[in-house]
Amino acid sequence: MEFSPQQFTAKLIASRYLPRDDNTVRRLLVDLGFRQEVEANLAACGLRLLDHPFAAHVAVALMRETESAVFDDGEQWQSSNIGLPKDAIALLVVLWALIILPKRERQLGREVEDGQGDMFGNIIKAVGQDVSRGIAENVLLEDFGKLLGGKGRINFMLPQLSRLGLIERRNKVICEGPLLDLVFDYAEMAPRIINGAMGDLIRAQNGVAPLQGDDEDDDETANVSGENTQQEDASDV
């Protein structure tokens, strides 16, 4: 079935995310006119398209101009619009750092090695289990359990993240969910983690010396939006 831009926009919003190998998503990635109409439809609702060439899915997020209407309740800025408490957001940041940062390093290395660079970016650039690897739940508990509220609290939060499509749990291993690669803006978030306190913590867990002379703010709070989450900074619908 061939979707009109209006139909596809409705499908994307209702589904929260779609795989890049979906026929209409493929059209979105190569048909400029179709994409522009979809983006205009989203913009009319205060939304924007989330599309990263290294992510296996596309999704939607709030436009910067509309974030305050969703997250500002008049007293404080909400950490998410999907009911995640702050400790669950902290766990999400840790999982993003442990799964997506190494994944992106492998993807970039493979692209250089393979000389990828066709006009349309291979529609899906090196995704899959060979580049996206999970972390064992017992390793997460051992390394970060005390910092994230203990085993009981983490075991309570993991199903929440799984239901939202942020992670998948397979045989006691936490793997990337459809939205994990899109929940934060990589260009903005990666340097804050790598050069901040969390980067030092992860390096310490791996027996690597911390970076010297970094004074960066390490407050990694995400605005996860209602359904999707985004690579553009965790505000989506």
C-alpha positions in Angstrom: 0.0 0.0 0.0 1.3 3.4 -1.0 0.8 6.1 1.7 0.2 9.8 1.1 2.3 12.2 3.1 -0.7 12.8 5.4 -1.3 9.1 5.9 2.3 8.4 6.6 2.6 11.3 9.1 -0.4 9.9 10.9 1.1 6.4 10.9 4.4 7.6 12.2 2.9 9.7 15.0 0.6 6.8 16.0 3.3 4.2 15.9 5.9 6.4 17.6 8.7 4.9 15.5 9.1 3.0 12.2 12.0 0.8 10.9 14.2 2.3 8.2 13.6 -0.8 6.1 9.9 0.0 5.9 9.0 0.7 2.3 7.4 4.1 3.0 10.3 5.1 5.3 12.7 4.2 2.4 10.7 6.6 0.2 10.9 9.2 2.9 14.7 9.0 2.8 15.1 9.3 -0.9 12.1 11.3 -2.1 12.7 15.0 -1.2 9.2 16.2 -2.1 7.5 13.4 0.0 9.8 14.2 2.9 9.2 17.9 2.8 5.4 17.3 2.9 5.8 14.9 5.9 8.0 17.4 7.7 5.5 20.2 7.1 2.7 18.0 8.5 4.7 17.3 11.6 5.7 21.0 12.0 2.0 22.0 11.9 1.7 19.8 15.1 4.8 21.2 16.7 6.8 18.1 15.9 9.9 17.2 13.9 11.3 14.1 12.2 14.0 12.2 14.0 16.2 10.5 11.5 19.8 9.5 12.1 21.7 7.5 9.4 23.2 5.2 12.0 19.8 4.5 13.7 17.7 1.6 12.6 14.4 3.5 13.1 12.9 6.9 12.5 10.7 8.7 15.0 9.3 12.1 16.0 10.2 14.7 18.6 8.9 18.0 19.8 10.2 21.1 18.1 12.4 23.3 20.3 9.7 26.0 20.2 7.0 23.7 21.5 9.0 22.0 24.3 7.9 24.5 27.0 4.2 23.9 26.3 4.8 20.2 27.1 7.5 20.2 29.8 6.9 23.5 31.7 4.1 23.0 34.2 4.5 26.6 35.5 6.5 25.5 38.5 9.3 23.3 37.2 10.6 21.7 34.0 9.4 18.1 33.8 12.1 15.5 33.1 9.8 13.5 30.7 6.3 13.3 29.4 6.1 9.6 29.6 6.0 9.2 33.4 9.7 8.3 33.9 11.0 9.5 37.3 14.4 11.1 37.5 16.2 7.9 38.6 14.8 6.1 35.5 16.2 8.9 33.3 19.5 8.5 35.0 19.5 4.8 34.2 18.5 5.6 30.6 21.5 7.9 30.3 23.8 5.2 31.7 22.4 2.6 29.2 22.7 5.0 26.3 26.3 5.6 27.2 27.1 1.9 27.6 25.4 0.8 24.5 25.1 3.6 21.9 28.6 5.2 22.4 30.5 2.0 21.7 28.0 1.2 18.9 28.6 4.5 17.2 32.4 4.0 17.5 32.1 0.7 15.7 29.8 2.1 13.0 32.1 5.0 12.3 35.1 2.7 12.2 33.3 0.3 9.8 32.3 3.2 7.5 35.9 4.4 7.2 37.1 0.8 6.7 34.4 0.0 4.0 34.5 3.4 2.4 30.8 3.8 2.6 29.5 7.0 1.1 26.9 6.5 -1.6 24.5 9.3 -2.4 21.7 8.1 -0.1 23.9 6.9 2.7 23.1 3.2 2.4 19.6 3.9 3.9 20.7 1.8 6.8 24.4 2.2 7.6 25.9 -0.7 9.6 23.2 -1.6 12.1 22.6 -4.9 13.7 23.8 -7.1 16.5 27.4 -7.1 15.2 27.6 -3.3 15.9 25.0 -2.9 18.6 25.9 -5.0 21.6 24.0 -5.3 24.9 25.2 -5.3 28.5 24.5 -8.2 30.9 22.1 -7.2 33.7 24.4 -8.6 36.4 27.2 -6.4 35.0 25.0 -3.3 35.2 24.0 -4.2 38.7 27.6 -4.8 39.8 29.0 -1.6 38.3 26.2 0.9 38.8 23.8 -0.7 41.2 24.7 1.4 44.2 24.6 4.6 42.2 21.2 3.8 40.7 19.3 2.8 43.8 20.2 -0.9 44.2 19.1 -4.1 42.5 15.4 -3.8 43.5 15.0 -0.3 42.1 16.9 -1.1 38.8 14.8 -4.3 38.4 11.7 -2.1 38.7 12.9 0.5 36.2 14.1 -1.9 33.5 10.6 -3.1 32.5 9.5 0.5 32.3 12.2 1.3 29.7 11.5 -1.9 27.9 7.7 -1.1 27.5 8.6 2.3 26.1 10.8 0.7 23.4 14.0 2.1 24.8 15.6 -1.2 25.6 15.0 -4.9 24.9 15.8 -7.6 27.5 17.0 -10.9 26.1 18.2 -13.7 28.4 19.4 -11.3 31.1 21.1 -9.1 28.6 19.9 -5.5 28.1 20.0 -4.6 24.4 19.2 -1.5 22.4 15.5 -0.9 21.8 14.1 0.9 18.7 14.2 4.3 20.4 17.5 4.2 22.4 19.6 5.5 19.5 17.2 8.4 19.0 16.5 9.4 22.6 19.4 11.8 22.9 21.1 14.1 20.4 24.4 12.3 19.9 26.3 15.4 18.9 25.2 17.2 22.1 25.2 14.3 24.5 28.3 12.3 23.6 30.8 15.0 24.5 29.1 15.7 27.8 29.3 12.1 28.8 32.8 11.4 27.4 34.3 14.5 28.9 32.2 14.6 32.1 31.9 12.8 35.3 30.0 9.9 33.8 32.8 9.3 31.3 35.3 9.1 34.1 33.0 6.6 35.9 32.7 4.4 32.9 36.5 4.6 32.3 37.1 3.6 35.9 34.8 0.6 35.6 36.9 -0.4 32.6 40.2 0.2 34.3 41.0 3.2 32.3 42.5 6.4 33.8 40.1 9.4 33.9 40.6 12.4 31.6 42.5 15.3 33.2 41.4 18.9 33.3 37.7 18.4 32.5 35.4 20.8 34.3 32.2 20.0 32.3 28.8 20.0 33.8 27.8 16.4 34.3 24.1 17.0 34.7 22.7 14.7 32.1 19.0 15.1 32.3 16.9 13.9 29.4 13.5 15.2 28.2 12.0 12.0 27.0 9.0 12.7 25.0 5.9 10.8 25.0 6.5 8.1 22.8 9.4 8.1 21.0 12.4 9.5 22.3 14.9 11.0 20.3 18.2 11.4 19.0 17.5 14.9 19.0 17.2 15.2 22.6 14.7 13.3 24.2 11.7 15.3 23.6 9.3 13.6 21.5 5.9 12.3 21.1 
